[in-house]
Amino acid sequence: MGRKEVSSGTLNVDQYRKKIGKQDWKKAKKDVKATKQQKDMKESAMGIKDVALIVTAFAFMLGVIYIFLYMYLDQQPSAK
């Protein structure tokens, strides 16, 4: 009889350890999911550098067009 009680005690300990392991796995799984979501958001979001680059390029193109039109329209036809 003593032998059966000892073996059933280890089963309870094993079950307890399994429950703890499952809980830890669930917590770790949630943490991994949250980390992946944060990484995806960072990759997909436009950064300040990208926005600044686009605005600068747009302003540069407007400046080039303005200078070209100013020089072209400023020329007076020569009267003879």
Long-range contacts (C-beta under 8 A, 24 or more apart in sequence): none
